[in-house]
Amino acid sequence: MSPISNLFTDNTMNVPPYAILVLTTIITVFWFLLKRSPQPPLPPGPRGLPIVGNLPFLKPDLHTYFRDLAQEYGPIFKLNLGSKLTVVVNTPSLAREILKEQDINFSNRDVPLTARAITYGGLDIVWLPYSAEWRMLRKVCVLKLLNRKTLDSIYELRRKEIRERTRFLYEKSQEEAAVNVGDQLFVTMMNLTINMLWGGSVKAEEMESVGTEFKVVVSEITRLLGEPNISDFFPWLARFDLQGLLKQMRVCSRELNAIFDGAIEKMPKLESKDDGECKDFLQQLMKLKDQEANSEVPITVNHVKAVLADMVIGGTDTSTNTIEFAMAELIKNPESMKRAQQELDEVVGKDNIVEESHITRLPYIVAIMKETLRLYPTVPLLVPHCPAETAVVGGYTVPKDTKIFINVWSIQRDPNVWENPNEFRPERFLDKKSCDFHGTDYSFLPFGSGRRICAGVALAERMVQYTLATLLHSFDWKVPEGHELNVEDKFGIVLKLKNPLIAMPFPRLSDPNLYL
């Protein structure tokens, strides 16, 4: 045998089988890592400080601050707010990626502690995570509570309150007195909401006291929801409630709960059969609770009360602010007010009063609402979204559980999309008829889009358009001497007019009896 043969025969190493397996695994892993595309980077953004991140540099008006940052860092950027990674998007195309193309993944919420406290642990439509429970509650509310048939059935409750407010404003006009328009609208929206929630259940003589209770509680809830809470930025501090916000919200929660319990106790018993007549939202919800008692995801009393809380909080301040902004812009732009009143005179007439049935023939009134919500979206950054899994948006990595703000205020004033974007021009929506409230045009998203679009769109349309049409049809409006009209917004969880609108109503209908 040759030396070479001896070499191979005698010196060959005996490699154990497990070593071959380990070696193969290592080679495979290295190959995979080399072949795999690198993970896209996080979005760009301003540098922050250790621990607190960008928190010390935030400005009060976040909607304009975020727009300015977008001009420096691009349409998608990140901020480290305490221990929370936050990503802000500022263009229609990026909004489309999140709200349509990756809708399911971004359908969760980043729930503030104060919101959880006021909604029975987050059992409402706004804050529940995307789940079977949320889908059930949303389906019940949209298909059975906020549908056209139900809204039509409680029209008389809305009409009654609008007539009451018109009568009050007429009395003020006879005194030549100015009114705080926002205050009057808040009372109107509050009473409208209460009437729709349980106007068929609570006795008329008890409605005023319930309304007074609600006004105080809702104002405090809205304030607390808008307060930055250090416990949300540093969850490990939540147990200490350093600012006392959670304690204050729990007080509001108990007061709201007592009001709801009182209304439920006084609610007349309904027959269990399907055709039992329901006179308001509360009766509808309680009936649905009984019908769904044996379903896979049953509706509980706390679900009912959480939905009522949504409607009370969402149906008062939001609609109030939209109408107040609209009235301020119309007084500032008298040609627009004149055009709206001409349309009302042609469709309704000065010898008649506005009914909701007229709205479909009042395109300019609808255009005013759209233009107002374009310039002053109710929730300027939308309710924050939160991805269930790490995603890629705009070419950047967005980690799981990141807080996502969509700057609708900035998107709806984008000069690349809107001509003269900062001007109040309702006429633009007469030509842009495809632009509706349902989130199909990602340059116009006042109610959001996708699965988490606001459930109360249909109700908001009716309340805002009917109230606005009545105010414009029944009265001329002027700012009294000594008062300056300044249409400037103030940032918060909802956008408000910075300075209250003080104006004088002047009757314009032919017969004084139309105000009674």
Rosetta blueprint (number, residue, H / E / L):
1 M L
2 S L
3 P H
4 I H
5 S H
6 N H
7 L H
8 F H
9 T H
10 D H
11 N H
12 T L
13 M L
14 N L
15 V L
16 P L
17 P H
18 Y H
19 A H
20 I H
21 L H
22 V H
23 L H
24 T H
25 T H
26 I H
27 I H
28 T H
29 V H
30 F H
31 W H
32 F H
33 L H
34 L H
35 K H
36 R L
37 S L
38 P L
39 Q L
40 P L
41 P L
42 L L
43 P L
44 P L
45 G L
46 P L
47 R L
48 G L
49 L E
50 P L
51 I L
52 V L
53 G E
54 N L
55 L H
56 P H
57 F H
58 L L
59 K L
60 P L
61 D L
62 L H
63 H H
64 T H
65 Y H
66 F H
67 R H
68 D H
69 L H
70 A H
71 Q H
72 E H
73 Y H
74 G L
75 P L
76 I E
77 F E
78 K E
79 L E
80 N E
81 L E
82 G L
83 S L
84 K E
85 L E
86 T E
87 V E
88 V E
89 V E
90 N L
91 T L
92 P H
93 S H
94 L H
95 A H
96 R H
97 E H
98 I H
99 L H
100 K H
101 E H
102 Q L
103 D L
104 I L
105 N L
106 F L
107 S L
108 N E
109 R E
110 D L
111 V L
112 P L
113 L H
114 T H
115 A H
116 R H
117 A H
118 I H
119 T L
120 Y L
121 G L
122 G L
123 L L
124 D L
125 I L
126 V L
127 W L
128 L L
129 P L
130 Y L
131 S L
132 A H
133 E H
134 W H
135 R H
136 M H
137 L H
138 R H
139 K H
140 V H
141 C H
142 V H
143 L H
144 K H
145 L H
146 L L
147 N L
148 R H
149 K H
150 T H
151 L H
152 D H
153 S H
154 I L
155 Y H
156 E H
157 L H
158 R H
159 R H
160 K H
161 E H
162 I H
163 R H
164 E H
165 R H
166 T H
167 R H
168 F H
169 L H
170 Y H
171 E H
172 K H
173 S H
174 Q H
175 E L
176 E L
177 A L
178 A L
179 V E
180 N E
181 V H
182 G H
183 D H
184 Q H
185 L H
186 F H
187 V H
188 T H
189 M H
190 M H
191 N H
192 L H
193 T H
194 I H
195 N H
196 M H
197 L H
198 W H
199 G L
200 G L
201 S L
202 V L
203 K L
204 A H
205 E H
206 E H
207 M H
208 E H
209 S H
210 V H
211 G H
212 T H
213 E H
214 F H
215 K H
216 V H
217 V H
218 V H
219 S H
220 E H
221 I H
222 T H
223 R H
224 L H
225 L H
226 G H
227 E L
228 P L
229 N L
230 I H
231 S H
232 D H
233 F H
234 F L
235 P H
236 W H
237 L H
238 A H
239 R H
240 F H
241 D L
242 L L
243 Q L
244 G L
245 L H
246 L H
247 K H
248 Q H
249 M H
250 R H
251 V H
252 C H
253 S H
254 R H
255 E H
256 L H
257 N H
258 A H
259 I H
260 F H
261 D H
262 G H
263 A H
264 I H
265 E H
266 K H
267 M L
268 P L
269 K L
270 L L
271 E L
272 S L
273 K L
274 D L
275 D L
276 G L
277 E L
278 C L
279 K L
280 D L
281 F H
282 L H
283 Q H
284 Q H
285 L H
286 M H
287 K H
288 L H
289 K H
290 D H
291 Q H
292 E L
293 A L
294 N L
295 S L
296 E L
297 V L
298 P L
299 I L
300 T L
301 V H
302 N H
303 H H
304 V H
305 K H
306 A H
307 V H
308 L H
309 A H
310 D H
311 M H
312 V H
313 I H
314 G H
315 G H
316 T H
317 D H
318 T H
319 S H
320 T H
321 N H
322 T H
323 I H
324 E H
325 F H
326 A H
327 M H
328 A H
329 E H
330 L H
331 I H
332 K H
333 N L
334 P H
335 E H
336 S H
337 M H
338 K H
339 R H
340 A H
341 Q H
342 Q H
343 E H
344 L H
345 D H
346 E H
347 V H
348 V L
349 G L
350 K L
351 D L
352 N L
353 I L
354 V L
355 E L
356 E H
357 S H
358 H H
359 I H
360 T H
361 R H
362 L L
363 P H
364 Y H
365 I H
366 V H
367 A H
368 I H
369 M H
370 K H
371 E H
372 T H
373 L H
374 R H
375 L H
376 Y L
377 P L
378 T L
379 V L
380 P L
381 L L
382 L L
383 V L
384 P L
385 H E
386 C E
387 P L
388 A L
389 E L
390 T L
391 A E
392 V E
393 V E
394 G L
395 G L
396 Y E
397 T E
398 V E
399 P L
400 K L
401 D L
402 T L
403 K E
404 I E
405 F E
406 I E
407 N L
408 V H
409 W H
410 S H
411 I H
412 Q L
413 R L
414 D L
415 P L
416 N L
417 V L
418 W L
419 E L
420 N L
421 P L
422 N L
423 E L
424 F L
425 R L
426 P L
427 E L
428 R H
429 F H
430 L H
431 D H
432 K L
433 K L
434 S L
435 C L
436 D L
437 F L
438 H L
439 G L
440 T L
441 D L
442 Y L
443 S L
444 F L
445 L L
446 P L
447 F L
448 G L
449 S L
450 G H
451 R H
452 R H
453 I L
454 C L
455 A L
456 G L
457 V H
458 A H
459 L H
460 A H
461 E H
462 R H
463 M H
464 V H
465 Q H
466 Y H
467 T H
468 L H
469 A H
470 T H
471 L H
472 L H
473 H H
474 S H
475 F E
476 D E
477 W E
478 K E
479 V L
480 P L
481 E L
482 G L
483 H L
484 E L
485 L L
486 N L
487 V L
488 E L
489 D E
490 K E
491 F L
492 G L
493 I L
494 V L
495 L L
496 K E
497 L E
498 K L
499 N L
500 P L
501 L L
502 I E
503 A E
504 M E
505 P E
506 F E
507 P E
508 R L
509 L L
510 S L
511 D L
512 P H
513 N H
514 L H
515 Y H
516 L L
